[in-house]
Amino acid sequence: CVLNILLKVPNIMADNAAKALEEKELGNSCYKKKDFDNALDHYNKALEFNPSDMTFYLNIAAVHYEKKEFDKSINNCQKAVEVGRENRADYKLIAKAFTRLANCHKNLKDFKNAKIFAEKSLTEHRTPQTRELLSEIERLFKEQERIAYINPELSEEAKTLGNECFQKGDFAGAVKHYSEAIARNPSNPRLYSNRAAAYTKLAAFEYGLKDCDECIKLDPAFIKGYLRKGNILKGLKQYSRAIDAYQKALELDSSCSEAIDGYKTCSLEASADPEEVRKRAMSDPEVQNILKDPAMRLILDQMQNDPKALTDHLKNPEIAAKIQKLLESGLIAIR
């Protein structure tokens, strides 16, 4: 009798495995139709027939994931890993369970655990999709931490410390505290303006310009952003760009003495430097269009070779207007 029972066991197990697969196929059919409740019924029956196959837990987890029941999906993924380890399942299936866990935690905005499970998945089996998932999770986690760090009150405290350092001449210390203030309140344009001033004192002009641009981006009506930018560019002897910055400041406040003085100084310096004159002229779209005109280029060549040709060309009002524009830009001169 004992022998008969032992002989029957393999047949029973094989029969159960076959029934489990039948239930799984029925579950898959329902899943594709988004009939999730019936899909769950079939997957659970498959599990009853063969509880040692981790794929059924993964199927159940997939249904809960689609139903946005992420906690239930997590529980089934964890059970899948446990059963898979006990039965030496394919490492690709273990990786699949970890990836599902990562996605569940990502949807719950638990990016810390999402990152952990994505990394575990990659240790089992590396795929481009999982690497992309990990990169996305890391980006979301970093942004979550950045937002959680925002605190306007602590930002003001850091700004005050930065101001104190600046007044003492400790510009490196000022940069440190202004940077903390920005991290605590990144939408405040004045903080970037303050840090730009500190960077300027340290001759870190590139960083100062970036802060000026960010300041202007956050608040295009904040005049100090343009003034600081103009001052930095003036110090770098980039007079054409400095003039543009001062011009923007004057559009906001036509009586601003700092902008007026900066504009005058840079205009004088630019006019004394032929290269600066050329750069400024070439940044004007109207000048660019004139010089792109083949007919005008021919006229300019004629004027250079035969100054008397100018008289004839000036009789044409359209050509005369274009020549006047080039004269005003400083690109050509009539002697």
C-alpha positions as CSV (number, residue, x, y, z in Angstrom):
1,C,0.0,0.0,0.0
2,V,2.8,2.4,0.9
3,L,4.5,1.6,-2.5
4,N,1.3,2.4,-4.4
5,I,1.0,5.8,-2.6
6,L,4.6,6.7,-3.4
7,L,4.0,5.8,-7.0
8,K,0.9,8.0,-7.2
9,V,2.6,11.1,-5.7
10,P,4.6,12.1,-8.9
11,N,1.4,11.7,-11.0
12,I,-0.6,13.9,-8.6
13,M,2.1,16.6,-8.6
14,A,2.2,16.5,-12.4
15,D,-1.6,16.7,-12.6
16,N,-1.6,19.6,-10.2
17,A,1.1,21.4,-12.2
18,A,-0.9,21.0,-15.4
19,K,-4.1,22.3,-13.7
20,A,-2.1,25.2,-12.4
21,L,-0.9,26.1,-15.9
22,E,-4.5,25.9,-17.2
23,E,-5.7,28.3,-14.5
24,K,-2.8,30.6,-15.3
25,E,-3.7,30.7,-19.0
26,L,-7.3,31.5,-18.1
27,G,-6.0,34.2,-15.8
28,N,-3.8,35.6,-18.6
29,S,-6.8,35.8,-20.9
30,C,-8.8,37.7,-18.3
31,Y,-5.8,40.0,-17.6
32,K,-5.5,40.9,-21.2
33,K,-9.2,41.9,-21.2
34,K,-8.6,43.9,-18.1
35,D,-11.1,41.6,-16.3
36,F,-8.9,41.8,-13.2
37,D,-11.3,40.2,-10.6
38,N,-11.6,37.0,-12.6
39,A,-7.9,37.1,-13.4
40,L,-7.2,37.1,-9.7
41,D,-9.5,34.1,-9.1
42,H,-7.7,32.0,-11.7
43,Y,-4.2,33.0,-10.5
44,N,-5.1,32.1,-6.9
45,K,-6.5,28.7,-8.1
46,A,-3.2,28.2,-10.0
47,L,-1.4,29.0,-6.7
48,E,-3.5,26.4,-4.8
49,F,-2.5,23.7,-7.3
50,N,1.2,24.7,-7.3
51,P,2.3,26.9,-4.4
52,S,6.0,26.4,-5.2
53,D,5.9,28.4,-8.5
54,M,6.8,32.0,-7.9
55,T,5.3,33.2,-11.2
56,F,1.8,32.9,-9.9
57,Y,2.6,35.3,-7.1
58,L,4.0,37.6,-9.8
59,N,0.8,37.3,-11.8
60,I,-1.2,38.2,-8.7
61,A,1.1,41.1,-8.0
62,A,0.6,42.4,-11.6
63,V,-3.1,42.4,-11.2
64,H,-2.9,44.4,-7.9
65,Y,-0.5,46.8,-9.6
66,E,-2.9,47.5,-12.4
67,K,-5.7,48.0,-9.9
68,K,-3.3,50.5,-8.1
69,E,-3.4,48.3,-5.0
70,F,0.3,48.8,-4.5
71,D,0.6,47.5,-1.0
72,K,-1.0,44.2,-2.0
73,S,1.3,44.1,-5.0
74,I,4.3,44.6,-2.8
75,N,3.2,41.7,-0.5
76,N,2.9,39.3,-3.4
77,C,6.2,40.4,-4.9
78,Q,7.9,39.7,-1.5
79,K,6.3,36.3,-1.3
80,A,7.4,35.6,-4.9
81,V,11.0,36.3,-4.0
82,E,10.7,34.2,-0.9
83,V,9.2,31.2,-2.8
84,G,11.6,31.8,-5.7
85,R,14.7,31.6,-3.4
86,E,13.4,28.4,-1.7
87,N,12.9,26.7,-5.1
88,R,16.0,28.1,-6.8
89,A,14.0,30.0,-9.4
90,D,15.6,31.7,-12.4
91,Y,17.4,34.9,-11.4
92,K,15.5,36.7,-14.2
93,L,12.3,36.0,-12.3
94,I,13.7,37.2,-9.0
95,A,14.9,40.4,-10.9
96,K,11.3,40.8,-12.3
97,A,9.9,40.7,-8.7
98,F,12.4,43.3,-7.5
99,T,11.6,45.6,-10.5
100,R,7.9,45.3,-9.7
101,L,8.7,46.2,-6.1
102,A,10.6,49.2,-7.3
103,N,7.7,50.4,-9.4
104,C,5.2,49.9,-6.6
105,H,7.3,52.0,-4.2
106,K,7.8,54.6,-6.9
107,N,4.1,55.0,-7.3
108,L,3.8,55.4,-3.6
109,K,6.4,58.1,-3.8
110,D,8.7,56.0,-1.5
111,F,11.7,56.7,-3.7
112,K,14.2,55.5,-1.1
113,N,12.8,51.9,-1.1
114,A,12.2,52.2,-4.9
115,K,15.9,52.8,-5.4
116,I,16.9,49.9,-3.1
117,F,14.7,47.4,-5.1
118,A,15.8,48.7,-8.5
119,E,19.4,48.2,-7.5
120,K,18.6,44.7,-6.2
121,S,17.0,43.9,-9.5
122,L,20.1,45.0,-11.4
123,T,22.3,42.7,-9.2
124,E,20.1,39.8,-10.3
125,H,19.8,40.7,-14.0
126,R,20.8,43.9,-15.8
127,T,18.4,45.3,-18.4
128,P,18.3,48.7,-20.1
129,Q,14.7,49.1,-18.9
130,T,15.7,48.6,-15.2
131,R,18.7,51.0,-15.6
132,E,16.4,53.6,-17.0
133,L,13.9,53.0,-14.1
134,L,16.7,53.5,-11.6
135,S,17.8,56.7,-13.2
136,E,14.3,58.0,-13.1
137,I,13.9,57.0,-9.5
138,E,17.1,58.7,-8.5
139,R,16.0,61.9,-10.3
140,L,12.7,61.8,-8.5
141,F,14.3,61.0,-5.1
142,K,16.7,64.0,-5.5
143,E,13.8,66.3,-6.4
144,Q,11.8,65.1,-3.5
145,E,14.7,65.8,-1.1
146,R,15.2,69.2,-2.7
147,I,11.6,70.1,-2.1
148,A,11.6,68.7,1.4
149,Y,14.6,70.9,2.2
150,I,12.8,74.2,1.2
151,N,12.1,76.4,4.3
152,P,11.8,80.2,3.7
153,E,12.3,81.0,7.4
154,L,15.7,79.1,7.5
155,S,16.5,80.7,4.2
156,E,16.2,84.2,5.7
157,E,18.5,83.1,8.6
158,A,21.1,82.0,6.1
159,K,20.7,85.2,4.1
160,T,21.3,87.2,7.2
161,L,24.5,85.3,8.0
162,G,25.6,85.8,4.3
163,N,25.0,89.6,4.6
164,E,27.1,89.7,7.8
165,C,30.0,87.8,6.1
166,F,29.8,90.1,3.1
167,Q,30.0,93.3,5.3
168,K,33.0,91.8,7.0
169,G,34.8,91.1,3.7
170,D,34.4,87.3,4.2
171,F,33.1,86.7,0.7
172,A,33.7,83.0,0.6
173,G,31.7,82.7,3.8
174,A,29.0,84.9,2.2
175,V,28.8,82.5,-0.8
176,K,28.4,79.6,1.5
177,H,25.5,81.1,3.4
178,Y,23.8,82.5,0.3
179,S,24.1,79.1,-1.3
180,E,22.3,77.6,1.8
181,A,19.7,80.3,1.6
182,I,19.1,79.5,-2.1
183,A,18.8,75.8,-1.3
184,R,16.2,76.6,1.3
185,N,14.3,79.0,-1.0
186,P,15.3,78.6,-4.6
187,S,12.6,80.8,-6.1
188,N,13.8,84.0,-4.4
189,P,15.6,86.0,-7.1
190,R,17.3,88.4,-4.6
191,L,19.3,85.5,-3.2
192,Y,21.0,84.9,-6.5
193,S,21.7,88.6,-6.8
194,N,23.4,88.6,-3.4
195,R,25.5,85.6,-4.3
196,A,26.4,87.1,-7.6
197,A,27.8,90.1,-5.7
198,A,29.9,87.8,-3.5
199,Y,31.2,85.9,-6.5
200,T,32.2,89.1,-8.1
201,K,34.2,90.1,-5.1
202,L,36.0,86.7,-5.4
203,A,36.6,87.3,-9.2
204,A,34.4,84.2,-9.9
205,F,32.8,86.0,-12.8
206,E,31.4,83.0,-14.6
207,Y,29.5,81.9,-11.5
208,G,28.3,85.5,-10.9
209,L,26.9,85.7,-14.4
210,K,25.0,82.5,-14.0
211,D,23.5,83.8,-10.8
212,C,22.5,87.1,-12.6
213,D,20.8,85.1,-15.4
214,E,18.9,83.0,-12.9
215,C,17.9,86.1,-11.0
216,I,16.6,87.8,-14.2
217,K,14.8,84.5,-15.2
218,L,13.0,84.4,-11.8
219,D,12.1,88.1,-11.9
220,P,12.6,90.0,-15.1
221,A,11.5,93.2,-13.4
222,F,14.2,93.1,-10.7
223,I,16.6,95.8,-11.8
224,K,19.6,94.7,-9.6
225,G,19.9,91.5,-11.7
226,Y,20.7,93.6,-14.8
227,L,23.0,96.0,-12.9
228,R,25.1,93.2,-11.4
229,K,25.3,91.5,-14.8
230,G,26.3,94.8,-16.5
231,N,29.0,95.4,-13.8
232,I,30.5,91.9,-14.2
233,L,30.5,92.2,-18.0
234,K,32.1,95.7,-17.8
235,G,34.8,94.2,-15.5
236,L,35.4,91.5,-18.1
237,K,35.6,94.2,-20.8
238,Q,32.7,92.7,-22.7
239,Y,31.3,96.1,-23.3
240,S,28.7,95.2,-25.9
241,R,27.0,92.7,-23.6
242,A,27.3,95.1,-20.7
243,I,25.5,97.8,-22.7
244,D,22.7,95.4,-23.4
245,A,22.4,94.7,-19.6
246,Y,22.4,98.4,-18.7
247,Q,19.9,99.1,-21.5
248,K,17.5,96.5,-19.9
249,A,18.0,98.2,-16.5
250,L,17.2,101.6,-18.1
251,E,14.0,100.2,-19.6
252,L,12.9,99.4,-16.0
253,D,14.1,102.7,-14.6
254,S,15.2,105.4,-17.0
255,S,16.6,107.6,-14.1
256,C,18.8,104.9,-12.6
257,S,22.2,106.6,-12.2
258,E,24.2,103.3,-12.0
259,A,22.7,102.1,-15.3
260,I,23.2,105.5,-16.9
261,D,26.9,105.7,-15.8
262,G,27.5,102.1,-16.8
263,Y,25.9,102.6,-20.2
264,K,28.0,105.7,-20.9
265,T,31.2,104.2,-19.8
266,C,30.7,101.0,-21.8
267,S,29.6,103.0,-24.9
268,L,32.8,105.0,-24.8
269,E,35.0,101.9,-24.3
270,A,33.1,100.1,-27.1
271,S,33.5,102.9,-29.6
272,A,37.2,103.0,-28.9
273,D,37.5,99.2,-29.7
274,P,36.9,98.3,-33.3
275,E,36.3,94.7,-32.4
276,E,33.6,95.7,-29.9
277,V,32.0,97.9,-32.5
278,R,31.8,95.0,-34.9
279,K,30.4,92.6,-32.3
280,R,27.7,95.0,-31.2
281,A,26.8,95.8,-34.8
282,M,26.6,92.1,-35.8
283,S,24.3,91.4,-32.9
284,D,21.7,93.7,-34.5
285,P,19.3,91.6,-36.7
286,E,18.7,94.5,-39.0
287,V,22.4,94.9,-39.7
288,Q,22.6,91.1,-40.3
289,N,19.9,91.3,-42.9
290,I,21.5,94.2,-44.7
291,L,24.8,92.4,-44.9
292,K,23.2,89.2,-46.1
293,D,21.7,91.1,-49.1
294,P,23.9,90.3,-52.1
295,A,22.9,93.6,-53.8
296,M,24.0,95.6,-50.7
297,R,27.3,93.7,-50.5
298,L,27.9,94.6,-54.2
299,I,27.1,98.3,-53.4
300,L,29.5,98.3,-50.4
301,D,32.2,96.9,-52.6
302,Q,31.6,99.6,-55.2
303,M,31.7,102.3,-52.5
304,Q,35.0,101.0,-51.3
305,N,36.6,100.9,-54.7
306,D,34.9,104.1,-56.0
307,P,33.8,106.6,-53.3
308,K,32.0,108.6,-56.0
309,A,29.5,105.7,-56.4
310,L,28.1,106.7,-53.0
311,T,26.4,109.7,-54.5
312,D,24.5,107.7,-57.0
313,H,23.4,105.1,-54.5
314,L,22.1,107.6,-52.0
315,K,19.6,108.8,-54.6
316,N,17.7,105.5,-53.9
317,P,15.8,106.0,-50.6
318,E,15.8,102.3,-49.7
319,I,19.6,102.0,-50.2
320,A,20.2,105.3,-48.4
321,A,18.3,104.0,-45.3
322,K,20.4,100.9,-45.2
323,I,23.6,102.8,-45.6
324,Q,22.5,105.1,-42.8
325,K,21.9,102.1,-40.6
326,L,25.4,100.8,-41.2
327,L,26.8,104.2,-40.5
328,E,25.0,104.4,-37.1
329,S,26.2,100.9,-36.2
330,G,29.8,102.0,-36.8
331,L,30.5,99.2,-39.3
332,I,31.2,101.8,-42.0
333,A,32.5,105.3,-42.0
334,I,32.5,108.0,-44.8
335,R,35.5,110.2,-45.0
